[in-house]
Amino acid sequence: MKFSLTKLRAAFGDIRAMEKLHVDTYTEDIINDIENEPFALSETNVMYAGLSELAGYHYLNTVIVGSFNIKTINGAQLKIEGDDFSLQLKSDMVELESDFSNVSNRSMTKIDFEIEAEDVTKIVKSKIKSLTLTAKKNKVVFSIIEIKTDEN
């Protein structure tokens, strides 16, 4: 029989040990049901992104899945470097918190960035070189990924 200190601590009511043993199917289901397509990739994260409009305001909706884990009340910034432009976007909410899944040992962070109407046309994979996400003391550099499909 295998001995597990975490299981023993959980049996005696240690909350942290119980959290480690808890299977988080809620976060895992959200990760598996992300609407947007993969947009950019860093060493340990994937960024899913899509544009939306609500009451005349435009947003770049992103979901970061991977090792990026944040809890802040200062918001986030996304710097988009393109062929002939540079955009600095701010998150529409200043309070952000990642959801951690202990099933796959990765986090999911939803961040919506405000974008001006005239800049919406610049958000095209072929025009973007890199994206830099900054929140708190975390900085993640993403590069654009092209998903190739076989269409014959």
C-alpha positions in Angstrom: 0.0 0.0 0.0 1.3 3.4 -1.0 1.6 6.0 1.7 0.6 9.6 0.9 1.2 12.4 3.4 -1.3 14.6 1.6 -4.0 12.0 2.0 -3.2 11.6 5.6 -3.3 15.4 6.2 -6.6 15.6 4.4 -8.0 12.8 6.5 -7.2 14.9 9.6 -9.0 18.0 8.2 -6.2 20.0 6.6 -7.9 22.3 4.2 -4.8 22.8 1.9 -4.4 19.1 1.6 -8.1 18.6 0.8 -7.8 21.3 -2.0 -4.9 19.5 -3.5 -6.9 16.2 -3.7 -10.0 17.9 -5.0 -10.7 17.2 -8.7 -11.6 20.4 -10.4 -13.9 19.4 -13.3 -15.6 22.8 -13.5 -12.4 24.7 -14.6 -11.4 21.8 -16.8 -14.7 21.9 -18.6 -14.4 25.6 -19.2 -10.9 25.1 -20.7 -12.2 22.4 -23.0 -15.1 24.6 -24.2 -13.2 27.8 -25.2 -15.1 29.4 -28.1 -12.2 31.2 -29.8 -9.4 29.6 -31.8 -5.8 29.5 -30.7 -4.3 32.9 -31.6 -0.8 33.1 -30.1 1.7 30.9 -28.3 4.3 31.4 -25.6 6.7 28.8 -24.1 4.1 27.6 -21.6 0.8 29.3 -22.5 -1.7 29.4 -25.3 -3.8 32.6 -26.0 -7.2 32.2 -27.5 -8.6 35.5 -28.9 -11.5 36.9 -30.7 -13.1 40.3 -31.3 -16.5 41.4 -30.0 -18.6 44.6 -29.9 -21.0 45.6 -27.2 -23.0 48.9 -27.3 -20.5 50.5 -29.7 -17.5 49.5 -27.6 -15.0 47.1 -29.1 -13.1 44.4 -27.2 -10.4 41.9 -27.8 -11.5 38.9 -25.7 -8.7 36.6 -24.6 -8.3 33.4 -22.7 -4.8 32.4 -21.6 -4.4 28.8 -20.7 -1.2 27.4 -19.3 1.2 28.5 -16.5 0.1 32.1 -16.4 -1.5 32.5 -13.0 -2.5 36.0 -11.7 -4.6 37.6 -9.0 -4.5 41.4 -9.2 -6.6 44.6 -8.7 -4.4 46.6 -11.1 -5.6 45.1 -14.4 -3.4 44.0 -17.3 -1.9 45.5 -20.4 -1.4 43.9 -23.8 1.1 45.3 -26.2 0.6 44.3 -29.8 3.5 44.8 -32.2 2.6 44.7 -35.9 4.3 45.3 -39.2 3.8 49.1 -39.1 1.9 49.7 -35.9 2.1 49.2 -32.1 -1.0 49.1 -29.9 -1.1 49.3 -26.1 -4.4 47.9 -24.8 -5.7 48.0 -21.2 -8.0 45.4 -19.7 -11.6 46.5 -19.3 -11.6 45.3 -15.7 -8.9 46.0 -13.1 -9.7 43.0 -10.9 -8.4 39.8 -12.5 -8.0 36.3 -11.1 -7.0 33.0 -12.8 -8.8 29.8 -12.3 -6.5 26.9 -11.6 -7.2 23.3 -12.6 -5.4 20.7 -10.6 -6.5 18.0 -13.1 -4.2 19.3 -15.8 -2.1 21.5 -13.6 -2.7 24.7 -15.6 -4.5 28.0 -15.2 -7.1 29.7 -17.2 -7.3 33.5 -17.3 -10.0 35.5 -19.1 -9.1 39.0 -19.9 -11.0 41.4 -22.2 -9.1 44.4 -23.6 -10.7 47.6 -24.8 -9.8 48.5 -28.4 -10.6 51.5 -30.5 -12.9 51.0 -33.5 -10.2 52.2 -35.9 -7.7 49.6 -34.5 -10.0 46.6 -34.9 -8.9 46.1 -38.5 -5.3 45.7 -37.3 -6.0 42.6 -35.3 -5.2 40.1 -38.1 -2.7 37.3 -37.6 -0.8 38.2 -40.8 -0.2 41.8 -39.5 0.9 41.0 -36.0 4.5 40.1 -35.0 4.2 39.6 -31.3 2.0 40.2 -28.2 3.3 41.0 -24.8 0.9 40.5 -21.8 1.9 42.3 -18.6 0.0 41.9 -15.3 1.5 42.6 -11.9 5.1 41.4 -12.2 4.3 38.8 -14.8 5.3 39.3 -18.4 4.5 36.8 -21.2 5.6 37.2 -24.8 3.4 35.5 -27.3 4.1 34.8 -31.0 1.3 34.3 -33.6 0.6 30.7 -34.6 -0.8 29.6 -37.9 -3.0 26.6 -37.8 -2.8 24.8 -41.1 -5.6 22.5 -42.2 -5.5 20.1 -45.1 -8.2 21.1 -47.6 -8.1 19.1 -50.7 
